[in-house]
Amino acid sequence: GVGEATVPAIREFNHRLGVDEPEFMRQTNASIKSGIQFENWGEPGDSYIHTFGYYGQPINDVPFQHFWLKMRELGDDTSFNDYCMPHVASELGRFAFPTNDPASVLSRYFYAFHFDATLYAQYLRGWAEERGVDRTEGKVVDFTLDGESGFIESITLESGEIIEGDLFIDCSGNR
């Protein structure tokens, strides 16, 4: 299937659904990612990693970049990236799960996944149906809107079947 690169919001989405992360990863052939690498960014040959984390620790509520800029002014040429744990870990091909301890550098980043989009769709479909979600396939040819809210009240399928509901999700993709 098609590989899908995601951002940390996918974890929040799965969490709100109650999806078991290890099971989701197994079922979708997911791997963990701590950022996105952009090749030829700016000019040919350039590479840039946009991490899902913070750079440095604030000191007395002052953002770290101010201290880094002052160090640069004083002659320190340490890369800004060296103060970002997920960036350094990515360069080394490493990963550690974040902690909930706000005093730990391991609490200052997030992660996402790269997974097979087809397997993810199949996984979510099975997961939802196991929990009582009704799925109906068909071509929508008409719809009825609620006169007050403007929300969809029902849809009519090509077969003539009329489906009423509270929530309709268009899974037809790009057309």
Stockholm file with secondary structure:
# STOCKHOLM 1.0

chainA/1-175         GVGEATVPAIREFNHRLGVDEPEFMRQTNASIKSGIQFENWGEPGDSYIHTFGYYGQPINDVPFQHFWLKMRELGDDTSFNDYCMPHVASELGRFAFPTNDPASVLSRYFYAFHFDATLYAQYLRGWAEERGVDRTEGKVVDFTLDGESGFIESITLESGEIIEGDLFIDCSGNR
#=GR chainA/1-175 SS CCEEECCTHHHHHHHHHTCCHHHHHHHHTCEEESEEEEETCSSTTCEEEEESBCSSCCBTTBCHHHHHHHHHHTTCCCCGGGGCHHHHHHHTTCCCCCCSCTTSGGGSBCCEEEEEHHHHHHHHHHHHHHTTCCCCCCCEEEEEECTTTCCEEEEEETTSCEEECSCCCCCCCCC
#=GC SS_cons         CCEEECCTHHHHHHHHHTCCHHHHHHHHTCEEESEEEEETCSSTTCEEEEESBCSSCCBTTBCHHHHHHHHHHTTCCCCGGGGCHHHHHHHTTCCCCCCSCTTSGGGSBCCEEEEEHHHHHHHHHHHHHHTTCCCCCCCEEEEEECTTTCCEEEEEETTSCEEECSCCCCCCCCC
//
